[in-house]
Amino acid sequence: MTRPTKKAAEMNVKELAAYIDQSVLKPEFTEADIRKYIQEGVDFGCATVCINPASLPIAAELTKGTGTGICVVCDFPFGLSTTHSKVLQAEEYCKNYKIQDLDIVANYGWIRSGKWEDVTADIAAVVEVCHKYSTKVKVIFETDALTIEEIKKACECAIKAKADFVKTSTGFYTGGEVHGATPEIIQVMLDTCGDRIKVKGSGCIRTREHFLQLIDMGIDRMGIGYRSTPVVLGVK
């Protein structure tokens, strides 16, 4: 975890934006929508814009020469492809584009089944190919589908697989109630992970108060929806 040197409420917009992966993931977006919201993420100075693979050419164009990187999702939002397929996807994206981060969805049906060795191997295979291209890997666990104990064990799998971040949600879960990156779940992940791996919160971070609270807790990154970025940054 990264303990901030000052309170989040005292940070300027640039410092706060460095915590944000601006989400531009809705499947119904037109190309004009994608361009608009990627450009907004760049203009706000977000760490990355988080995009679907089909948006990679646009993201590469709009982030070139800026301080904003590309975060591409892989096997999103269900994580149910074969491991070999996930590796091929990651290889294609990383080989052809300069990608800062790749967010892969863990097979959370396997997590719920206690298939810990399979979960670890699945993540590790993607990590291996991404690290070859110096791309960091964030592992999404869809925490709303899991128990606290399953979340803790899943974090251990990601650490063993040498991933760079663990992450709470896809934002597209339909199997039950959606709570996303609650302070309670983030605290569980921070306590479990310590300094061994970074923590990204995503899902339901829509207020400035929630955003600032998670920074003060020691979170490393947050996925923020394109509508919520100006809200959490306090920009009109």
Contacts in CASP RR format, 6 or more apart in sequence:
PFRMAT RR
TARGET T0000
AUTHOR 0000-0000-0000
METHOD contacts of the structure
MODEL  1
MTRPTKKAAEMNVKELAAYIDQSVLKPEFTEADIRKYIQEGVDFGCATVC
INPASLPIAAELTKGTGTGICVVCDFPFGLSTTHSKVLQAEEYCKNYKIQ
DLDIVANYGWIRSGKWEDVTADIAAVVEVCHKYSTKVKVIFETDALTIEE
IKKACECAIKAKADFVKTSTGFYTGGEVHGATPEIIQVMLDTCGDRIKVK
GSGCIRTREHFLQLIDMGIDRMGIGYRSTPVVLGVK
1 190 0 8 1.000
1 193 0 8 1.000
1 194 0 8 1.000
1 195 0 8 1.000
1 198 0 8 1.000
1 199 0 8 1.000
1 218 0 8 1.000
1 219 0 8 1.000
1 220 0 8 1.000
2 198 0 8 1.000
2 218 0 8 1.000
2 219 0 8 1.000
2 220 0 8 1.000
3 218 0 8 1.000
4 11 0 8 1.000
4 215 0 8 1.000
4 216 0 8 1.000
4 218 0 8 1.000
7 212 0 8 1.000
7 216 0 8 1.000
8 16 0 8 1.000
8 211 0 8 1.000
8 212 0 8 1.000
8 213 0 8 1.000
8 215 0 8 1.000
8 216 0 8 1.000
9 212 0 8 1.000
11 215 0 8 1.000
13 44 0 8 1.000
13 233 0 8 1.000
13 234 0 8 1.000
13 235 0 8 1.000
14 45 0 8 1.000
16 211 0 8 1.000
16 215 0 8 1.000
16 232 0 8 1.000
16 233 0 8 1.000
17 44 0 8 1.000
17 45 0 8 1.000
17 46 0 8 1.000
17 47 0 8 1.000
17 233 0 8 1.000
18 45 0 8 1.000
18 46 0 8 1.000
18 47 0 8 1.000
19 47 0 8 1.000
19 211 0 8 1.000
19 215 0 8 1.000
19 219 0 8 1.000
19 220 0 8 1.000
19 221 0 8 1.000
19 222 0 8 1.000
20 41 0 8 1.000
20 44 0 8 1.000
20 46 0 8 1.000
20 47 0 8 1.000
20 221 0 8 1.000
20 222 0 8 1.000
20 223 0 8 1.000
20 224 0 8 1.000
20 229 0 8 1.000
20 232 0 8 1.000
20 233 0 8 1.000
21 46 0 8 1.000
21 47 0 8 1.000
21 48 0 8 1.000
21 49 0 8 1.000
21 50 0 8 1.000
21 71 0 8 1.000
21 101 0 8 1.000
21 103 0 8 1.000
21 200 0 8 1.000
21 202 0 8 1.000
21 221 0 8 1.000
21 222 0 8 1.000
21 223 0 8 1.000
21 224 0 8 1.000
22 37 0 8 1.000
22 38 0 8 1.000
22 40 0 8 1.000
22 41 0 8 1.000
22 44 0 8 1.000
22 46 0 8 1.000
22 48 0 8 1.000
22 49 0 8 1.000
22 50 0 8 1.000
22 223 0 8 1.000
22 224 0 8 1.000
22 225 0 8 1.000
22 226 0 8 1.000
22 229 0 8 1.000
23 50 0 8 1.000
23 202 0 8 1.000
23 223 0 8 1.000
23 224 0 8 1.000
23 225 0 8 1.000
23 226 0 8 1.000
24 34 0 8 1.000
24 37 0 8 1.000
24 38 0 8 1.000
24 49 0 8 1.000
24 50 0 8 1.000
24 51 0 8 1.000
24 55 0 8 1.000
24 226 0 8 1.000
25 50 0 8 1.000
25 51 0 8 1.000
25 52 0 8 1.000
25 73 0 8 1.000
25 76 0 8 1.000
25 172 0 8 1.000
26 33 0 8 1.000
27 52 0 8 1.000
29 37 0 8 1.000
31 58 0 8 1.000
34 51 0 8 1.000
34 55 0 8 1.000
34 58 0 8 1.000
35 58 0 8 1.000
35 62 0 8 1.000
37 49 0 8 1.000
37 226 0 8 1.000
38 49 0 8 1.000
38 51 0 8 1.000
38 55 0 8 1.000
38 58 0 8 1.000
38 59 0 8 1.000
38 62 0 8 1.000
38 63 0 8 1.000
39 62 0 8 1.000
40 226 0 8 1.000
40 229 0 8 1.000
41 49 0 8 1.000
41 68 0 8 1.000
41 226 0 8 1.000
41 229 0 8 1.000
42 49 0 8 1.000
42 62 0 8 1.000
42 63 0 8 1.000
42 66 0 8 1.000
42 67 0 8 1.000
42 68 0 8 1.000
44 229 0 8 1.000
44 230 0 8 1.000
44 233 0 8 1.000
44 235 0 8 1.000
45 66 0 8 1.000
45 67 0 8 1.000
45 68 0 8 1.000
46 68 0 8 1.000
46 224 0 8 1.000
46 229 0 8 1.000
47 68 0 8 1.000
47 69 0 8 1.000
47 100 0 8 1.000
47 221 0 8 1.000
48 68 0 8 1.000
48 69 0 8 1.000
48 70 0 8 1.000
48 71 0 8 1.000
48 100 0 8 1.000
48 101 0 8 1.000
49 59 0 8 1.000
49 62 0 8 1.000
49 63 0 8 1.000
49 68 0 8 1.000
49 69 0 8 1.000
49 70 0 8 1.000
49 71 0 8 1.000
50 71 0 8 1.000
50 72 0 8 1.000
50 73 0 8 1.000
50 103 0 8 1.000
50 223 0 8 1.000
51 58 0 8 1.000
51 59 0 8 1.000
51 70 0 8 1.000
51 71 0 8 1.000
51 72 0 8 1.000
51 73 0 8 1.000
52 72 0 8 1.000
52 73 0 8 1.000
52 76 0 8 1.000
53 72 0 8 1.000
53 73 0 8 1.000
53 74 0 8 1.000
53 89 0 8 1.000
53 92 0 8 1.000
53 93 0 8 1.000
56 70 0 8 1.000
56 72 0 8 1.000
56 93 0 8 1.000
56 96 0 8 1.000
56 97 0 8 1.000
56 99 0 8 1.000
59 70 0 8 1.000
59 72 0 8 1.000
59 97 0 8 1.000
60 70 0 8 1.000
60 97 0 8 1.000
60 98 0 8 1.000
63 69 0 8 1.000
63 70 0 8 1.000
69 100 0 8 1.000
69 101 0 8 1.000
70 97 0 8 1.000
70 98 0 8 1.000
70 99 0 8 1.000
70 100 0 8 1.000
70 101 0 8 1.000
71 99 0 8 1.000
71 100 0 8 1.000
71 101 0 8 1.000
71 102 0 8 1.000
71 103 0 8 1.000
71 138 0 8 1.000
72 93 0 8 1.000
72 97 0 8 1.000
72 99 0 8 1.000
72 101 0 8 1.000
72 102 0 8 1.000
72 103 0 8 1.000
73 102 0 8 1.000
73 103 0 8 1.000
73 104 0 8 1.000
73 105 0 8 1.000
74 86 0 8 1.000
74 89 0 8 1.000
74 90 0 8 1.000
74 93 0 8 1.000
74 102 0 8 1.000
74 103 0 8 1.000
74 104 0 8 1.000
74 105 0 8 1.000
74 126 0 8 1.000
75 81 0 8 1.000
75 85 0 8 1.000
75 86 0 8 1.000
75 89 0 8 1.000
75 104 0 8 1.000
75 105 0 8 1.000
76 103 0 8 1.000
76 105 0 8 1.000
76 140 0 8 1.000
76 170 0 8 1.000
76 172 0 8 1.000
77 105 0 8 1.000
77 170 0 8 1.000
77 171 0 8 1.000
77 172 0 8 1.000
77 173 0 8 1.000
78 105 0 8 1.000
79 86 0 8 1.000
79 104 0 8 1.000
79 105 0 8 1.000
79 106 0 8 1.000
79 107 0 8 1.000
79 108 0 8 1.000
80 107 0 8 1.000
81 89 0 8 1.000
83 121 0 8 1.000
83 122 0 8 1.000
83 125 0 8 1.000
83 126 0 8 1.000
84 125 0 8 1.000
86 104 0 8 1.000
86 122 0 8 1.000
86 125 0 8 1.000
86 126 0 8 1.000
87 125 0 8 1.000
87 126 0 8 1.000
87 129 0 8 1.000
90 102 0 8 1.000
90 104 0 8 1.000
90 126 0 8 1.000
90 129 0 8 1.000
90 130 0 8 1.000
90 135 0 8 1.000
91 129 0 8 1.000
93 99 0 8 1.000
93 102 0 8 1.000
94 102 0 8 1.000
94 129 0 8 1.000
94 130 0 8 1.000
94 132 0 8 1.000
94 133 0 8 1.000
94 135 0 8 1.000
95 133 0 8 1.000
99 133 0 8 1.000
99 135 0 8 1.000
100 135 0 8 1.000
100 136 0 8 1.000
101 135 0 8 1.000
101 136 0 8 1.000
101 137 0 8 1.000
101 138 0 8 1.000
101 164 0 8 1.000
101 165 0 8 1.000
102 126 0 8 1.000
102 130 0 8 1.000
102 135 0 8 1.000
102 136 0 8 1.000
102 137 0 8 1.000
102 138 0 8 1.000
103 137 0 8 1.000
103 138 0 8 1.000
103 139 0 8 1.000
103 140 0 8 1.000
103 167 0 8 1.000
104 123 0 8 1.000
104 126 0 8 1.000
104 137 0 8 1.000
104 138 0 8 1.000
104 139 0 8 1.000
104 140 0 8 1.000
105 140 0 8 1.000
105 142 0 8 1.000
105 170 0 8 1.000
106 119 0 8 1.000
106 122 0 8 1.000
106 123 0 8 1.000
106 139 0 8 1.000
106 140 0 8 1.000
106 141 0 8 1.000
106 142 0 8 1.000
106 154 0 8 1.000
106 157 0 8 1.000
106 158 0 8 1.000
107 118 0 8 1.000
107 119 0 8 1.000
107 122 0 8 1.000
108 141 0 8 1.000
108 142 0 8 1.000
108 145 0 8 1.000
108 146 0 8 1.000
108 154 0 8 1.000
109 145 0 8 1.000
110 118 0 8 1.000
110 119 0 8 1.000
110 122 0 8 1.000
111 119 0 8 1.000
111 141 0 8 1.000
111 146 0 8 1.000
111 150 0 8 1.000
111 153 0 8 1.000
111 154 0 8 1.000
111 157 0 8 1.000
112 145 0 8 1.000
112 146 0 8 1.000
112 150 0 8 1.000
114 150 0 8 1.000
114 153 0 8 1.000
116 153 0 8 1.000
116 156 0 8 1.000
116 157 0 8 1.000
119 154 0 8 1.000
119 157 0 8 1.000
120 157 0 8 1.000
120 160 0 8 1.000
120 161 0 8 1.000
121 161 0 8 1.000
123 137 0 8 1.000
123 139 0 8 1.000
123 157 0 8 1.000
123 158 0 8 1.000
123 161 0 8 1.000
123 163 0 8 1.000
124 160 0 8 1.000
124 161 0 8 1.000
124 162 0 8 1.000
126 137 0 8 1.000
127 137 0 8 1.000
127 161 0 8 1.000
127 162 0 8 1.000
127 163 0 8 1.000
130 136 0 8 1.000
130 137 0 8 1.000
131 137 0 8 1.000
131 162 0 8 1.000
136 164 0 8 1.000
136 165 0 8 1.000
137 163 0 8 1.000
137 164 0 8 1.000
137 165 0 8 1.000
138 163 0 8 1.000
138 164 0 8 1.000
138 165 0 8 1.000
138 166 0 8 1.000
138 167 0 8 1.000
138 200 0 8 1.000
138 221 0 8 1.000
139 154 0 8 1.000
139 158 0 8 1.000
139 161 0 8 1.000
139 163 0 8 1.000
139 165 0 8 1.000
139 166 0 8 1.000
139 167 0 8 1.000
140 167 0 8 1.000
140 168 0 8 1.000
140 169 0 8 1.000
140 170 0 8 1.000
140 202 0 8 1.000
141 151 0 8 1.000
141 154 0 8 1.000
141 155 0 8 1.000
141 166 0 8 1.000
141 167 0 8 1.000
141 168 0 8 1.000
142 168 0 8 1.000
142 169 0 8 1.000
142 170 0 8 1.000
142 173 0 8 1.000
143 151 0 8 1.000
143 168 0 8 1.000
143 169 0 8 1.000
143 180 0 8 1.000
143 185 0 8 1.000
144 169 0 8 1.000
144 173 0 8 1.000
144 176 0 8 1.000
144 177 0 8 1.000
144 178 0 8 1.000
144 179 0 8 1.000
144 180 0 8 1.000
145 173 0 8 1.000
145 175 0 8 1.000
145 176 0 8 1.000
146 154 0 8 1.000
148 188 0 8 1.000
151 185 0 8 1.000
151 188 0 8 1.000
151 189 0 8 1.000
151 192 0 8 1.000
152 188 0 8 1.000
152 192 0 8 1.000
154 166 0 8 1.000
155 166 0 8 1.000
155 189 0 8 1.000
155 192 0 8 1.000
155 193 0 8 1.000
155 197 0 8 1.000
156 192 0 8 1.000
158 166 0 8 1.000
158 197 0 8 1.000
159 193 0 8 1.000
159 196 0 8 1.000
159 197 0 8 1.000
163 197 0 8 1.000
164 197 0 8 1.000
164 198 0 8 1.000
165 197 0 8 1.000
165 198 0 8 1.000
165 199 0 8 1.000
165 200 0 8 1.000
165 220 0 8 1.000
165 221 0 8 1.000
166 189 0 8 1.000
166 193 0 8 1.000
166 197 0 8 1.000
166 198 0 8 1.000
166 199 0 8 1.000
166 200 0 8 1.000
167 199 0 8 1.000
167 200 0 8 1.000
167 201 0 8 1.000
167 202 0 8 1.000
168 180 0 8 1.000
168 181 0 8 1.000
168 185 0 8 1.000
168 186 0 8 1.000
168 189 0 8 1.000
168 200 0 8 1.000
168 201 0 8 1.000
168 202 0 8 1.000
168 203 0 8 1.000
169 178 0 8 1.000
169 180 0 8 1.000
169 181 0 8 1.000
169 201 0 8 1.000
169 202 0 8 1.000
169 203 0 8 1.000
169 204 0 8 1.000
170 202 0 8 1.000
171 178 0 8 1.000
171 180 0 8 1.000
171 202 0 8 1.000
171 203 0 8 1.000
178 203 0 8 1.000
178 204 0 8 1.000
179 185 0 8 1.000
179 204 0 8 1.000
180 201 0 8 1.000
180 202 0 8 1.000
180 203 0 8 1.000
180 204 0 8 1.000
180 205 0 8 1.000
181 201 0 8 1.000
181 202 0 8 1.000
181 203 0 8 1.000
181 204 0 8 1.000
181 205 0 8 1.000
181 214 0 8 1.000
181 222 0 8 1.000
182 204 0 8 1.000
183 210 0 8 1.000
183 213 0 8 1.000
183 214 0 8 1.000
183 217 0 8 1.000
186 199 0 8 1.000
186 201 0 8 1.000
186 214 0 8 1.000
186 217 0 8 1.000
186 219 0 8 1.000
187 217 0 8 1.000
189 199 0 8 1.000
190 199 0 8 1.000
190 217 0 8 1.000
190 218 0 8 1.000
190 219 0 8 1.000
193 199 0 8 1.000
198 220 0 8 1.000
198 221 0 8 1.000
199 218 0 8 1.000
199 219 0 8 1.000
199 220 0 8 1.000
199 221 0 8 1.000
200 219 0 8 1.000
200 220 0 8 1.000
200 221 0 8 1.000
200 222 0 8 1.000
200 223 0 8 1.000
201 214 0 8 1.000
201 219 0 8 1.000
201 221 0 8 1.000
201 222 0 8 1.000
201 223 0 8 1.000
202 222 0 8 1.000
202 223 0 8 1.000
202 224 0 8 1.000
203 223 0 8 1.000
204 210 0 8 1.000
205 211 0 8 1.000
205 214 0 8 1.000
205 222 0 8 1.000
205 223 0 8 1.000
205 224 0 8 1.000
205 228 0 8 1.000
205 232 0 8 1.000
206 228 0 8 1.000
206 231 0 8 1.000
206 232 0 8 1.000
207 231 0 8 1.000
207 232 0 8 1.000
208 231 0 8 1.000
208 232 0 8 1.000
208 233 0 8 1.000
208 234 0 8 1.000
210 232 0 8 1.000
211 222 0 8 1.000
211 224 0 8 1.000
211 232 0 8 1.000
212 232 0 8 1.000
214 222 0 8 1.000
224 232 0 8 1.000
230 236 0 8 1.000
END
